Every structure is written in C-alpha cells, then in structure tokens.
Amino acid sequence: MIYITVGNNPFGFDDLIKTIDNFDNIEKYSFYAQIGNGFYKPRNIKFKKFLTTNIHEKLIKESSLVISHGGLGTILDLIKLKKKFLIVPQKKSDILNDQLYFVKKLSKKYDLNYIKNLNNLKFSIERLLKKNNKIIKLPKTNINILVKNFLRDNFF
C-alpha cells in the first residue's frame, strides 16, 4: 500500500491528489490518501479527510511507500518510523509557509527523496518502489534536539 498524506493546512493539496487519482493503470497500485481540507474527491483512491494520530501512524508503518507534503511534523514521523518516503512540497503560493525551502535546507544535511514537479511523480514512485532505497540515517540523538538545532541554524 502507498499512503498519501497532505496534512491539515487550510488549502489542502488537490494537485497532488488529483495527479495520483488520474494515473494510467492506477489499479496496479494500492493507494490510501488523507486528503485534508482539499476540495477534490478522488474516484480511484480510498481516502479520508482526516485521520487520528494512531491511524496515521499505523498507515505509515503498513505502507511500502509514503507520499507526503513537506510538513515538518510528517517528515519527522517518517524519519522516526524509518519509512521509505517521497516528499512533494507544496508551492509557496499554495500555503502560508514555504515547504520547498524547508525541504531543500533539510536535504542539504540528510538524503531526502523529494520532487518539485508533479510531472515527475509517477516515475519517482515507480523508481522508489523498485529500488531498495536507504532509509535516512540520523545521528544517534534525540530527534527533538536534532530538529530544534536544525531550525535554529537555518531559520532563526
């Protein structure tokens, strides 16, 4: 199963959900999406608007790949649970903060799989499913301290 999560920002992430929902041969994949505040309702993907933290974490653990927006909380969950993931940051014009900036900064320090263009999405998914990608190896430290230091060093 491939789990898609877009978080809870007020604008949703309809472009991501719609792109995946319209994949050719979508039946060869098993997708489940948390679509948040988006207006687009998928026709070919099982979905819920919002999930409890326990169900969200369960879906992450059960998935072979997670496709996620560029939200810090979700990225930390994926790293903590050592899951294979693909980040699709929302454009600055779509949200109140700039996820792409954050993801680029984090990628300089850690090996993140992310794309900036939805045209590359299907290819990236297939590549990640075939490839035995390494899971990000973080220093042996408390993840909260790591994030606090990263934010301090890069944003404040």
MDTraj code that builds the backbone (N, CA, C; nanometers):
import mdtraj as md
import numpy as np

residues = "MET ILE TYR ILE THR VAL GLY ASN ASN PRO PHE GLY PHE ASP ASP LEU ILE LYS THR ILE ASP ASN PHE ASP ASN ILE GLU LYS TYR SER PHE TYR ALA GLN ILE GLY ASN GLY PHE TYR LYS PRO ARG ASN ILE LYS PHE LYS LYS PHE LEU THR THR ASN ILE HIS GLU LYS LEU ILE LYS GLU SER SER LEU VAL ILE SER HIS GLY GLY LEU GLY THR ILE LEU ASP LEU ILE LYS LEU LYS LYS LYS PHE LEU ILE VAL PRO GLN LYS LYS SER ASP ILE LEU ASN ASP GLN LEU TYR PHE VAL LYS LYS LEU SER LYS LYS TYR ASP LEU ASN TYR ILE LYS ASN LEU ASN ASN LEU LYS PHE SER ILE GLU ARG LEU LEU LYS LYS ASN ASN LYS ILE ILE LYS LEU PRO LYS THR ASN ILE ASN ILE LEU VAL LYS ASN PHE LEU ARG ASP ASN PHE PHE".split()
xyz = np.array([
    [0.0840, -0.1177, 0.0000],
    [0.0000, 0.0000, 0.0000],
    [0.0888, 0.1244, 0.0000],
    [0.0470, 0.2239, -0.0748],
    [0.1136, 0.3530, -0.0774],
    [0.0219, 0.4519, -0.0062],
    [0.0732, 0.5108, 0.0977],
    [-0.0038, 0.6054, 0.1779],
    [0.0327, 0.7474, 0.1360],
    [-0.0697, 0.8282, 0.1117],
    [-0.0529, 0.9687, 0.0743],
    [-0.1077, 1.0527, 0.1891],
    [-0.0298, 1.1494, 0.2350],
    [-0.0777, 1.2371, 0.3415],
    [-0.0464, 1.3820, 0.3062],
    [-0.1460, 1.4676, 0.3207],
    [-0.1294, 1.6084, 0.2828],
    [-0.1393, 1.7031, 0.4017],
    [-0.1542, 1.6499, 0.5205],
    [-0.1598, 1.7353, 0.6389],
    [-0.2924, 1.8063, 0.6535],
    [-0.2899, 1.9167, 0.7251],
    [-0.4153, 1.9845, 0.7572],
    [-0.4146, 2.1331, 0.7245],
    [-0.3279, 2.1753, 0.6316],
    [-0.3283, 2.3190, 0.6017],
    [-0.4623, 2.3580, 0.5394],
    [-0.5021, 2.4811, 0.5531],
    [-0.6366, 2.5238, 0.5119],
    [-0.6657, 2.5116, 0.3624],
    [-0.5621, 2.4942, 0.2799],
    [-0.5827, 2.4924, 0.1349],
    [-0.5833, 2.3529, 0.0751],
    [-0.5547, 2.2496, 0.1547],
    [-0.5469, 2.1146, 0.1007],
    [-0.4290, 2.1025, 0.0055],
    [-0.4295, 1.9960, -0.0736],
    [-0.3247, 1.9745, -0.1734],
    [-0.3878, 1.8970, -0.2887],
    [-0.4903, 1.9592, -0.3485],
    [-0.5672, 1.8942, -0.4548],
    [-0.4825, 1.8544, -0.5744],
    [-0.3820, 1.9333, -0.6097],
    [-0.2988, 1.8998, -0.7262],
    [-0.2328, 1.7629, -0.7089],
    [-0.1814, 1.7355, -0.5913],
    [-0.1166, 1.6069, -0.5656],
    [-0.2173, 1.4932, -0.5742],
    [-0.3289, 1.5065, -0.5054],
    [-0.4293, 1.4003, -0.5024],
    [-0.4859, 1.3760, -0.6428],
    [-0.5168, 1.4817, -0.7138],
    [-0.5730, 1.4690, -0.8483],
    [-0.4733, 1.4036, -0.9448],
    [-0.3460, 1.4406, -0.9345],
    [-0.2439, 1.3814, -1.0214],
    [-0.2381, 1.2307, -1.0010],
    [-0.2348, 1.1867, -0.8767],
    [-0.2282, 1.0429, -0.8486],
    [-0.3572, 0.9739, -0.8887],
    [-0.4706, 1.0361, -0.8606],
    [-0.6001, 0.9768, -0.8935],
    [-0.6156, 0.9537, -1.0440],
    [-0.5457, 1.0307, -1.1246],
    [-0.5558, 1.0204, -1.2700],
    [-0.4411, 0.9421, -1.3346],
    [-0.3612, 0.8718, -1.2553],
    [-0.2551, 0.7883, -1.3119],
    [-0.3142, 0.6850, -1.4071],
    [-0.2446, 0.6603, -1.5175],
    [-0.2766, 0.5449, -1.6024],
    [-0.2458, 0.4195, -1.5222],
    [-0.3240, 0.3162, -1.5408],
    [-0.3023, 0.1874, -1.4722],
    [-0.2973, 0.2020, -1.3205],
    [-0.3790, 0.2892, -1.2663],
    [-0.3772, 0.3125, -1.1211],
    [-0.4118, 0.1854, -1.0442],
    [-0.4854, 0.0939, -1.1088],
    [-0.5262, -0.0293, -1.0410],
    [-0.4076, -0.1176, -1.0019],
    [-0.2908, -0.0952, -1.0612],
    [-0.1745, -0.1767, -1.0233],
    [-0.1155, -0.1320, -0.8897],
    [-0.1589, -0.0182, -0.8414],
    [-0.1147, 0.0325, -0.7125],
    [-0.2292, 0.0206, -0.6125],
    [-0.1956, 0.0240, -0.4885],
    [-0.2959, 0.0320, -0.3827],
    [-0.2661, 0.1591, -0.3038],
    [-0.3474, 0.2616, -0.3249],
    [-0.3271, 0.3902, -0.2587],
    [-0.4308, 0.4110, -0.1486],
    [-0.3897, 0.4795, -0.0442],
    [-0.4817, 0.5299, 0.0566],
    [-0.4377, 0.6727, 0.0861],
    [-0.5325, 0.7659, 0.0854],
    [-0.4961, 0.9071, 0.1000],
    [-0.5693, 0.9741, 0.2155],
    [-0.4955, 1.0588, 0.2833],
    [-0.5516, 1.1524, 0.3792],
    [-0.5507, 1.2852, 0.3037],
    [-0.6710, 1.3357, 0.2669],
    [-0.6801, 1.4500, 0.1755],
    [-0.6985, 1.5849, 0.2448],
    [-0.7171, 1.5855, 0.3740],
    [-0.7258, 1.7120, 0.4475],
    [-0.8376, 1.8021, 0.3993],
    [-0.8065, 1.9296, 0.3884],
    [-0.9051, 2.0318, 0.3534],
    [-0.9248, 2.0490, 0.2033],
    [-0.8725, 1.9600, 0.1247],
    [-0.8873, 1.9703, -0.0200],
    [-1.0325, 1.9568, -0.0643],
    [-1.0607, 2.0094, -0.1818],
    [-1.1961, 2.0016, -0.2376],
    [-1.2115, 1.8835, -0.3335],
    [-1.1023, 1.8378, -0.3901],
    [-1.1066, 1.7287, -0.4875],
    [-1.1294, 1.5966, -0.4140],
    [-1.2294, 1.5215, -0.4581],
    [-1.2601, 1.3907, -0.4012],
    [-1.2162, 1.2830, -0.5006],
    [-1.1166, 1.2023, -0.4639],
    [-1.0657, 1.1005, -0.5559],
    [-1.1713, 0.9976, -0.5953],
    [-1.1619, 0.9529, -0.7198],
    [-1.2512, 0.8488, -0.7707],
    [-1.1863, 0.7109, -0.7645],
    [-1.0541, 0.7071, -0.7691],
    [-0.9819, 0.5800, -0.7806],
    [-0.8951, 0.5481, -0.6589],
    [-0.9034, 0.6292, -0.5574],
    [-0.8204, 0.6137, -0.4382],
    [-0.9112, 0.6129, -0.3157],
    [-0.8881, 0.5175, -0.2256],
    [-0.9574, 0.5211, -0.0967],
    [-0.9017, 0.6395, -0.0183],
    [-0.9905, 0.7082, 0.0540],
    [-0.9442, 0.8280, 0.1244],
    [-1.0306, 0.8626, 0.2443],
    [-0.9747, 0.9446, 0.3302],
    [-1.0453, 1.0125, 0.4397],
    [-0.9885, 1.1531, 0.4445],
    [-1.0706, 1.2458, 0.4895],
    [-1.0219, 1.3839, 0.5016],
    [-0.9147, 1.3933, 0.6103],
    [-0.9456, 1.3421, 0.7277],
    [-0.8524, 1.3484, 0.8398],
    [-0.8490, 1.2141, 0.9111],
    [-0.7369, 1.1866, 0.9771],
    [-0.7173, 1.0609, 1.0485],
    [-0.6693, 1.0908, 1.1898],
    [-0.6963, 0.9992, 1.2796],
    [-0.6396, 1.0133, 1.4137],
    [-0.4885, 0.9896, 1.4042],
    [-0.4176, 1.0341, 1.5036],
    [-0.2728, 1.0138, 1.5071],
    [-0.2395, 0.8649, 1.5028],
    [-0.3163, 0.7832, 1.5760],
    [-0.2897, 0.6388, 1.5779],
    [-0.3087, 0.5751, 1.4407],
    [-0.4136, 0.6127, 1.3698],
    [-0.4375, 0.5554, 1.2372],
    [-0.3331, 0.6062, 1.1377],
    [-0.3000, 0.7341, 1.1460],
    [-0.1955, 0.7916, 1.0602],
    [-0.0645, 0.7139, 1.0779],
    [-0.0260, 0.6912, 1.2012],
    [0.0989, 0.6190, 1.2295],
    [0.0891, 0.4734, 1.1833],
    [-0.0259, 0.4122, 1.2018],
    [-0.0465, 0.2729, 1.1573],
    [-0.0319, 0.2629, 1.0052],
    [-0.0907, 0.3578, 0.9314],
    [-0.0797, 0.3573, 0.7855],
    [0.0641, 0.3787, 0.7401],
    [0.1363, 0.4645, 0.8098],
    [0.2777, 0.4831, 0.7771],
    [0.3522, 0.3510, 0.7942],
    [0.3320, 0.2859, 0.9067],
    [0.4026, 0.1601, 0.9352],
    [0.3692, 0.0507, 0.8336],
    [0.2435, 0.0454, 0.7889],
    [0.1988, -0.0608, 0.6982],
    [0.2331, -0.0347, 0.5517],
    [0.2696, 0.0858, 0.5193],
    [0.2902, 0.1225, 0.3787],
    [0.4274, 0.0794, 0.3279],
    [0.4326, 0.0559, 0.1964],
    [0.5617, 0.0291, 0.1325],
    [0.6285, 0.1605, 0.0922],
    [0.5489, 0.2665, 0.0808],
    [0.5975, 0.3987, 0.0444],
    [0.4965, 0.5013, 0.0964],
    [0.5477, 0.6138, 0.1443],
    [0.4609, 0.7239, 0.1866],
    [0.4913, 0.8434, 0.0983],
    [0.3867, 0.9030, 0.0444],
    [0.3986, 1.0274, -0.0321],
    [0.3411, 1.1362, 0.0573],
    [0.4203, 1.2387, 0.0821],
    [0.3798, 1.3381, 0.1791],
    [0.4078, 1.4794, 0.1317],
    [0.3282, 1.5725, 0.1818],
    [0.3566, 1.7148, 0.1672],
    [0.4855, 1.7429, 0.2439],
    [0.5333, 1.8635, 0.2414],
    [0.6604, 1.8965, 0.3047],
    [0.6500, 1.9465, 0.4463],
    [0.5485, 1.9038, 0.5180],
    [0.5315, 1.9484, 0.6561],
    [0.6317, 1.8843, 0.7501],
    [0.6862, 1.9632, 0.8391],
    [0.7886, 1.9170, 0.9315],
    [0.7418, 1.7992, 1.0158],
    [0.6221, 1.8071, 1.0716],
    [0.5731, 1.7001, 1.1579],
    [0.5681, 1.5663, 1.0882],
    [0.5181, 1.5645, 0.9667],
    [0.5081, 1.4395, 0.8927],
    [0.6458, 1.3866, 0.8555],
    [0.7345, 1.4750, 0.8120],
    [0.8702, 1.4311, 0.7783],
    [0.9372, 1.3683, 0.9007],
    [0.9189, 1.4275, 1.0167],
    [0.9766, 1.3713, 1.1392],
    [0.9170, 1.2348, 1.1710],
    [0.7850, 1.2189, 1.1518],
    [0.7219, 1.0881, 1.1726],
    [0.7845, 0.9836, 1.0810],
    [0.8050, 1.0195, 0.9543],
    [0.8594, 0.9254, 0.8564],
    [1.0027, 0.8861, 0.8907],
    [1.0807, 0.9828, 0.9328],
    [1.2192, 0.9540, 0.9717],
    [1.2211, 0.8662, 1.0969],
    [1.1399, 0.9037, 1.1947],
    [1.1353, 0.8292, 1.3209],
    [1.0940, 0.6838, 1.2981],
    [0.9983, 0.6626, 1.2074],
    [0.9484, 0.5277, 1.1806],
    [1.0297, 0.4552, 1.0728],
    [1.1354, 0.5207, 1.0226],
    [1.2271, 0.4622, 0.9243],
    [1.1542, 0.4093, 0.7998],
    [1.0677, 0.4939, 0.7455],
    [0.9903, 0.4560, 0.6274],
    [1.0493, 0.5152, 0.5007],
    [1.0285, 0.4437, 0.3921],
    [1.0654, 0.4941, 0.2597],
    [0.9595, 0.5981, 0.2224],
    [1.0054, 0.7167, 0.1800],
    [0.9071, 0.8206, 0.1508],
    [0.9523, 0.9116, 0.0386],
    [0.8525, 0.9811, -0.0165],
    [0.8735, 1.0809, -0.1203],
    [0.8019, 1.2073, -0.0756],
    [0.8760, 1.3164, -0.0678],
    [0.8178, 1.4435, -0.0269],
    [0.7820, 1.5229, -0.1518],
    [0.6610, 1.5781, -0.1505],
    [0.6147, 1.6658, -0.2580],
    [0.5765, 1.7973, -0.1909],
    [0.6717, 1.8890, -0.1783],
    [0.6413, 2.0146, -0.1092],
    [0.5383, 2.0976, -0.1850],
    [0.4502, 2.1585, -0.1096],
    [0.3547, 2.2493, -0.1717],
    [0.4248, 2.3786, -0.2084],
    [0.3750, 2.4408, -0.3134],
    [0.4334, 2.5675, -0.3575],
    [0.4034, 2.6768, -0.2563],
    [0.4921, 2.7728, -0.2495],
    [0.4740, 2.8832, -0.1553],
    [0.3402, 2.9535, -0.1769],
    [0.2974, 2.9634, -0.3014],
    [0.1722, 3.0326, -0.3303],
    [0.0504, 2.9554, -0.2799],
    [0.0687, 2.8245, -0.2519],
    [-0.0437, 2.7410, -0.2091],
    [-0.0631, 2.7385, -0.0583],
    [0.0374, 2.7783, 0.0171],
    [0.0292, 2.7670, 0.1620],
    [0.0877, 2.8904, 0.2286],
    [0.0793, 2.8920, 0.3584],
    [0.1251, 3.0086, 0.4331],
    [0.2760, 3.0089, 0.4570],
    [0.3401, 2.8935, 0.4455],
    [0.4858, 2.8892, 0.4586],
    [0.5431, 2.8226, 0.3346],
    [0.6734, 2.8174, 0.3266],
    [0.7375, 2.7636, 0.2078],
    [0.7986, 2.6278, 0.2387],
    [0.7246, 2.5201, 0.2088],
    [0.7723, 2.3855, 0.2359],
    [0.8952, 2.3518, 0.1511],
    [0.8996, 2.3994, 0.0291],
    [1.0130, 2.3688, -0.0574],
    [1.1435, 2.4223, 0.0030],
    [1.1399, 2.5413, 0.0574],
    [1.2584, 2.5982, 0.1208],
    [1.3058, 2.5082, 0.2342],
    [1.2139, 2.4666, 0.3188],
    [1.2473, 2.3800, 0.4310],
    [1.3047, 2.2471, 0.3822],
    [1.2405, 2.1853, 0.2845],
    [1.2849, 2.0552, 0.2340],
    [1.4228, 2.0659, 0.1691],
    [1.4461, 2.1721, 0.0928],
    [1.5789, 2.1922, 0.0326],
    [1.6859, 2.2052, 0.1399],
    [1.6569, 2.2826, 0.2434],
    [1.7530, 2.3012, 0.3524],
    [1.7814, 2.1683, 0.4222],
    [1.6766, 2.0934, 0.4524],
    [1.6922, 1.9651, 0.5200],
    [1.7668, 1.8657, 0.4312],
    [1.7447, 1.8730, 0.3002],
    [1.8108, 1.7819, 0.2064],
    [1.9608, 1.8058, 0.1964],
    [2.0042, 1.9248, 0.2286],
    [2.1492, 1.9510, 0.2266],
    [2.2199, 1.8714, 0.3352],
    [2.1458, 1.8414, 0.4414],
    [2.2050, 1.7704, 0.5544],
    [2.1729, 1.6207, 0.5524],
    [2.0549, 1.5853, 0.5040],
    [2.0099, 1.4461, 0.5024],
    [1.9588, 1.4121, 0.3629],
    [1.9660, 1.2864, 0.3288],
    [1.9276, 1.2412, 0.1957],
    [1.7755, 1.2217, 0.1881],
    [1.7041, 1.3239, 0.1430],
    [1.5587, 1.3152, 0.1291],
    [1.5222, 1.2901, -0.0166],
    [1.4219, 1.2083, -0.0390],
    [1.3652, 1.1927, -0.1724],
    [1.2533, 1.2947, -0.1850],
    [1.2703, 1.3897, -0.2752],
    [1.1636, 1.4874, -0.2963],
    [1.1618, 1.5294, -0.4426],
    [1.0442, 1.5747, -0.4839],
    [1.0289, 1.6268, -0.6198],
    [0.9629, 1.7633, -0.6111],
    [0.9930, 1.8456, -0.7106],
    [0.9331, 1.9795, -0.7162],
    [0.8222, 1.9863, -0.8199],
    [0.8197, 1.8901, -0.9117],
    [0.7282, 1.8952, -1.0249],
    [0.6419, 1.7694, -1.0269],
    [0.5115, 1.7868, -1.0256],
    [0.4205, 1.6718, -1.0254],
    [0.4300, 1.5877, -1.1525],
    [0.4861, 1.6431, -1.2587],
    [0.5052, 1.5648, -1.3814],
    [0.6013, 1.4487, -1.3593],
    [0.6855, 1.4574, -1.2575],
    [0.7825, 1.3521, -1.2267],
    [0.7315, 1.2527, -1.1226],
    [0.6093, 1.2690, -1.0797],
    [0.5586, 1.1916, -0.9666],
    [0.5519, 1.0415, -0.9938],
    [0.4885, 1.0016, -1.1017],
    [0.4721, 0.8580, -1.1274],
    [0.6077, 0.7900, -1.1453],
    [0.6962, 0.8533, -1.2203],
    [0.8302, 0.7978, -1.2391],
    [0.9007, 0.7826, -1.1039],
    [0.8908, 0.8829, -1.0181],
    [0.9565, 0.8788, -0.8873],
    [0.8995, 0.7691, -0.7994],
    [0.7685, 0.7515, -0.8025],
    [0.7050, 0.6446, -0.7245],
    [0.7559, 0.5090, -0.7718],
    [0.7548, 0.4871, -0.9016],
    [0.7992, 0.3584, -0.9555],
    [0.9463, 0.3318, -0.9230],
    [1.0279, 0.4342, -0.9333],
    [1.1704, 0.4196, -0.9011],
    [1.1888, 0.3826, -0.7545],
    [1.1161, 0.4489, -0.6660],
    [1.1299, 0.4199, -0.5231],
    [1.0764, 0.2823, -0.4863],
    [0.9709, 0.2371, -0.5534],
    [0.9162, 0.1053, -0.5240],
    [1.0105, -0.0059, -0.5704],
    [1.0801, 0.0166, -0.6805],
    [1.1729, -0.0837, -0.7339],
    [1.3053, -0.0846, -0.6593],
    [1.3502, 0.0321, -0.6246],
    [1.4828, 0.0497, -0.5672],
    [1.4796, 0.0219, -0.4177],
    [1.5845, -0.0388, -0.3713],
    [1.5965, -0.0607, -0.2269],
    [1.6621, 0.0624, -0.1658],
    [1.5859, 0.1687, -0.1597],
    [1.6404, 0.2949, -0.1105],
    [1.6807, 0.2845, 0.0347],
    [1.7881, 0.3514, 0.0638],
    [1.8304, 0.3558, 0.2029],
    [1.7370, 0.4482, 0.2806],
    [1.7153, 0.4139, 0.4017],
    [1.6383, 0.4988, 0.4915],
    [1.7365, 0.5993, 0.5509],
    [1.6917, 0.7197, 0.5687],
    [1.7778, 0.8241, 0.6214],
    [1.8388, 0.7783, 0.7537],
    [1.9678, 0.7911, 0.7640],
    [2.0356, 0.7568, 0.8878],
    [2.0671, 0.8868, 0.9615],
    [2.0022, 0.9031, 1.0732],
    [2.0240, 1.0222, 1.1539],
    [2.1251, 0.9934, 1.2635],
    [2.1909, 1.0972, 1.3104],
    [2.2828, 1.0763, 1.4224],
    [2.2074, 1.0201, 1.5420],
    [2.2767, 0.9451, 1.6258],
    [2.2113, 0.8891, 1.7438],
    [2.1919, 1.0000, 1.8456],
    [2.0767, 1.0610, 1.8374],
    [2.0440, 1.1700, 1.9283],
    [1.8920, 1.1786, 1.9366],
    [1.8445, 1.2554, 2.0253],
    [1.7023, 1.2774, 2.0390],
    [1.6536, 1.3568, 1.9175],
    [1.5520, 1.3067, 1.8485],
    [1.5019, 1.3711, 1.7265],
    [1.4567, 1.5142, 1.7549],
    [1.4000, 1.5389, 1.8717],
    [1.3547, 1.6743, 1.9053],
    [1.4711, 1.7719, 1.9139],
    [1.5825, 1.7285, 1.9702],
    [1.7010, 1.8136, 1.9786],
    [1.7561, 1.8388, 1.8393],
    [1.7592, 1.7344, 1.7563],
    [1.8083, 1.7464, 1.6198],
    [1.7280, 1.8510, 1.5420],
    [1.5964, 1.8438, 1.5514],
    [1.5097, 1.9379, 1.4804],
    [1.5248, 2.0783, 1.5367],
    [1.5284, 2.0911, 1.6661],
    [1.5455, 2.2226, 1.7288],
    [1.6747, 2.2882, 1.6790],
    [1.7833, 2.2126, 1.6760],
    [1.9114, 2.2665, 1.6289],
    [1.9059, 2.3004, 1.4803],
    [1.8427, 2.2153, 1.4018],
    [1.8309, 2.2414, 1.2581],
    [1.7529, 2.3704, 1.2331],
    [1.6410, 2.3866, 1.3003],
    [1.5594, 2.5070, 1.2832],
    [1.6362, 2.6313, 1.3290],
    [1.7026, 2.6214, 1.4418],
    [1.7823, 2.7337, 1.4922],
    [1.8897, 2.7736, 1.3907],
    [1.9601, 2.6743, 1.3372],
    [2.0726, 2.7011, 1.2465],
    [2.0284, 2.7515, 1.1086],
    [1.9059, 2.7199, 1.0669],
    [1.8646, 2.7514, 0.9314],
    [1.7559, 2.8562, 0.9172],
    [1.6853, 2.8854, 1.0240],
    [1.5703, 2.9752, 1.0085],
    [1.5695, 3.0935, 1.1030],
    [1.6449, 3.0876, 1.2098],
    [1.6370, 3.1974, 1.3076],
    [1.7695, 3.2656, 1.3261],
])
top = md.Topology()
chain = top.add_chain()
for i, resn in enumerate(residues, 1):
    res = top.add_residue(resn, chain, resSeq=i)
    for name in ("N", "CA", "C"):
        top.add_atom(name, md.element.get_by_symbol(name[0]), res)
traj = md.Trajectory(xyz[None], top)
